[in-house]
Amino acid sequence: MPAENNYKEQIGKLIGLQQVDSKIYDLASEKESFPERLSVFDQTLDQKKAGVKNSEEALKQLQVKKNEKDVDMQAKEEKIKKLQSNLYQIKNNKEYQAIQQEIDSIKADVSLIEEDIIALFDKIEQAQEAMAHEKHIFDEEKKKVETEKEKIKSEEKKIDSELAELKAERDKALEGVSDEILKRYDAILKNKGRTALAKLTGGICGECHMSLRSQVINDVKLRKNLIFCENCARILYDED
């Protein structure tokens, strides 16, 4: 078993090491959140893009419908002209009246089509305004997303720089830590994430906050060996 002075020295070094590792963990966790944050921005932008696409499709459908009405009206007008030219060749009054009735009927259809086209003009104008609005929203959102992405890139660059400094600081903190103790520490840290040590606080583990047995508390205070929390398995130490 290590002597008390050596134990205190080793624990002191581990405390310093943990302070560095906690910073590394926090920065690494923040960096890991960046892809998700970027994904949220992309999803928002995709939604705005979908709004533009839907408005464009709505406008296109209205324009297609208007074109169909134009073609239909043109065909009916051509038919009216043809029927009217035929009137001059007919000498039978009954046939003349029949053709005239057909012309009148087609003219009524043309009148209805004209009304539909006027209504479509209004709808097309509204659809164009809606599309322009959606494009404006998309453009504004795109600017916002690009700005936020640049911020994240800047944050990531800063974190990478800080992590490099902390790595050098960690290498320095490792000096003097025994291989056996470091192996136990690293194993716990890998399993727990942010901390491998837990301070003894009034008979309670400072990390998992579970009450400790009297024997465990006494063993920690004796400072003769590494003592572990029976609940979270972290290395226990007292503040003294």
BELZITA-V205166 format. One record per residue. N is the residue number from 0. RES is the residue in one small letter. SS is DSSP state (H for helix, E for strand, L for the rest). PSI is psi in whole degrees, 0 to 359 (NA if undefined). Layout:
# BELZITA-V205166
N RES SS PSI
N RES SS PSI
This chain:
# BELZITA-V205166
0 m L 143
1 p L 147
2 a L 161
3 e H 316
4 n H 318
5 n H 321
6 y H 312
7 k H 322
8 e H 316
9 q H 316
10 i H 319
11 g H 319
12 k H 322
13 l H 323
14 i H 315
15 g H 320
16 l H 319
17 q H 325
18 q H 319
19 v H 315
20 d H 326
21 s H 320
22 k H 318
23 i H 316
24 y H 314
25 d H 316
26 l H 319
27 a H 321
28 s H 319
29 e H 318
30 k H 323
31 e H 339
32 s L 346
33 f H 313
34 p H 320
35 e H 319
36 r H 318
37 l H 322
38 s H 321
39 v H 318
40 f H 316
41 d H 321
42 q H 317
43 t H 318
44 l H 323
45 d H 323
46 q H 317
47 k H 322
48 k H 323
49 a H 324
50 g H 319
51 v H 315
52 k H 317
53 n H 319
54 s H 323
55 e H 320
56 e H 320
57 a H 317
58 l H 317
59 k H 317
60 q H 320
61 l H 319
62 q H 321
63 v H 316
64 k H 318
65 k H 318
66 n H 321
67 e H 320
68 k H 319
69 d H 316
70 v H 318
71 d H 315
72 m H 319
73 q H 319
74 a H 319
75 k H 321
76 e H 322
77 e H 322
78 k H 321
79 i H 315
80 k H 319
81 k H 316
82 l H 321
83 q H 323
84 s H 331
85 n H 335
86 l H 325
87 y L 345
88 q L 352
89 i L 132
90 k L 344
91 n L 124
92 n H 323
93 k H 316
94 e H 323
95 y H 314
96 q H 323
97 a H 315
98 i H 321
99 q H 321
100 q H 320
101 e H 320
102 i H 315
103 d H 320
104 s H 317
105 i H 321
106 k H 323
107 a H 320
108 d H 318
109 v H 319
110 s H 318
111 l H 319
112 i H 319
113 e H 319
114 e H 318
115 d H 319
116 i H 319
117 i H 317
118 a H 321
119 l H 325
120 f H 316
121 d H 316
122 k H 322
123 i H 319
124 e H 317
125 q H 319
126 a H 324
127 q H 320
128 e H 319
129 a H 319
130 m H 318
131 a H 322
132 h H 316
133 e H 322
134 k H 323
135 h H 315
136 i H 317
137 f H 315
138 d H 318
139 e H 318
140 e H 323
141 k H 317
142 k H 316
143 k H 315
144 v H 317
145 e H 321
146 t H 315
147 e H 323
148 k H 322
149 e H 322
150 k H 316
151 i H 318
152 k H 320
153 s H 318
154 e H 318
155 e H 319
156 k H 319
157 k H 317
158 i H 318
159 d H 322
160 s H 317
161 e H 322
162 l H 323
163 a H 319
164 e H 319
165 l H 327
166 k H 317
167 a H 322
168 e H 323
169 r H 317
170 d H 322
171 k H 322
172 a H 338
173 l L 342
174 e L 126
175 g L 351
176 v L 130
177 s L 148
178 d H 320
179 e H 313
180 i H 320
181 l H 323
182 k H 317
183 r H 317
184 y H 310
185 d H 323
186 a H 317
187 i H 317
188 l H 319
189 k H 324
190 n H 321
191 k H 332
192 g L 282
193 r L 325
194 t L 144
195 a L 345
196 l E 152
197 a E 128
198 k E 138
199 l E 119
200 t E 99
201 g L 41
202 g L 12
203 i E 143
204 c E 127
205 g L 349
206 e L 307
207 c L 350
208 h L 28
209 m L 145
210 s E 141
211 l L 150
212 r L 152
213 s H 321
214 q H 319
215 v H 317
216 i H 315
217 n H 320
218 d H 322
219 v H 317
220 k H 335
221 l H 335
222 r L 44
223 k L 342
224 n L 170
225 l L 130
226 i E 138
227 f E 145
228 c L 131
229 e L 348
230 n L 307
231 c L 353
232 a L 14
233 r L 159
234 i E 125
235 l E 145
236 y E 152
237 d E 158
238 e L 330
239 d L NA
